[in-house]
């Protein structure tokens, strides 16, 4: 069985220096949903991302994921961890559209 194409993940800066938008290939999520640290995350991707040190909010909408971090957390290692997990996660999921 052929794995769905994950394609490159485009990382975009946002006006908020503590948020990054990870744009995905194809529609991956129905609608949009916001998850915050301390809340019960019912989506496995959001639940995992919220376990990363420094992450306090995850917003998922159709073809992107936005991750918010605490100001003291450095982007370089966090971005690498988010990208790697997204690649792993998406390689096991088919787009919804």
C-alpha positions as CSV (number, residue, x, y, z in Angstrom):
1,X,0.0,0.0,0.0
2,X,1.4,3.4,-1.0
3,X,1.8,6.0,1.8
4,X,0.1,9.3,1.3
5,X,2.4,12.1,0.1
6,X,3.3,14.4,3.0
7,X,5.1,17.0,0.9
8,X,7.2,19.7,2.3
9,X,6.0,21.6,5.4
10,X,6.2,25.3,4.9
11,X,7.0,27.1,8.1
12,X,5.8,30.7,8.2
13,X,6.5,33.4,10.8
14,X,3.4,35.2,12.1
15,X,3.0,38.7,13.5
16,X,3.3,37.1,16.9
17,X,7.0,36.2,17.5
18,X,5.9,33.3,19.7
19,X,3.8,31.6,17.1
20,X,4.7,29.7,13.9
21,X,2.4,28.4,11.2
22,X,3.2,25.0,9.7
23,X,1.5,24.8,6.3
24,X,0.7,21.3,5.1
25,X,0.1,19.8,1.7
26,X,-3.7,19.1,1.3
27,X,-6.5,19.4,3.7
28,X,-5.6,17.4,6.8
29,X,-8.2,18.5,9.3
30,X,-12.0,19.1,9.1
31,X,-12.9,22.6,10.3
32,X,-10.7,24.2,12.9
33,X,-9.9,23.6,16.5
34,X,-7.9,25.3,19.2
35,X,-6.1,23.3,22.0
36,X,-4.5,24.9,25.1
37,X,-2.1,23.5,27.7
38,X,-4.0,22.1,30.6
39,X,-7.1,21.2,28.5
40,X,-7.9,17.7,27.4
41,X,-6.8,17.4,23.8
42,X,-8.9,14.9,22.0
43,X,-6.7,14.9,18.8
44,X,-3.5,12.9,19.0
45,X,-1.5,15.5,17.1
46,X,-2.5,18.3,19.4
47,X,-2.0,16.1,22.5
48,X,1.6,15.3,21.4
49,X,2.5,18.9,20.4
50,X,1.3,20.2,23.8
51,X,3.8,17.8,25.5
52,X,6.7,19.6,23.9
53,X,8.6,21.8,26.3
54,X,7.5,25.4,25.8
55,X,4.3,24.9,23.8
56,X,1.1,26.3,25.4
57,X,-1.3,26.4,22.4
58,X,-2.0,24.5,19.2
59,X,-4.5,25.7,16.5
60,X,-5.3,23.2,13.7
61,X,-7.3,24.2,10.7
62,X,-7.7,22.4,7.4
63,X,-4.2,22.7,5.9
64,X,-2.1,24.2,8.7
65,X,-1.1,23.9,12.4
66,X,-0.1,27.0,14.4
67,X,2.0,26.4,17.5
68,X,2.4,29.0,20.2
69,X,5.3,28.9,22.6
70,X,6.3,30.7,25.8
71,X,8.6,33.6,25.2
72,X,11.6,32.0,27.1
73,X,11.5,29.0,24.8
74,X,13.9,29.1,21.7
75,X,12.4,28.4,18.3
76,X,15.2,26.4,16.7
77,X,14.9,23.2,18.6
78,X,11.1,23.5,19.1
79,X,10.5,24.1,15.4
80,X,12.7,21.1,14.5
81,X,10.7,18.9,16.9
82,X,7.4,20.1,15.5
83,X,8.4,19.6,11.9
84,X,9.7,16.0,12.6
85,X,6.6,15.0,14.4
86,X,4.4,16.5,11.7
87,X,6.3,14.5,9.0
88,X,6.0,11.3,11.0
89,X,2.3,11.9,11.8
90,X,1.4,12.9,8.2
91,X,3.2,9.9,6.7
92,X,0.6,7.8,8.5
93,X,-2.5,9.8,7.6
94,X,-4.4,10.4,4.4
95,X,-5.7,13.9,3.6
96,X,-9.4,14.4,4.4
97,X,-10.1,15.9,1.0
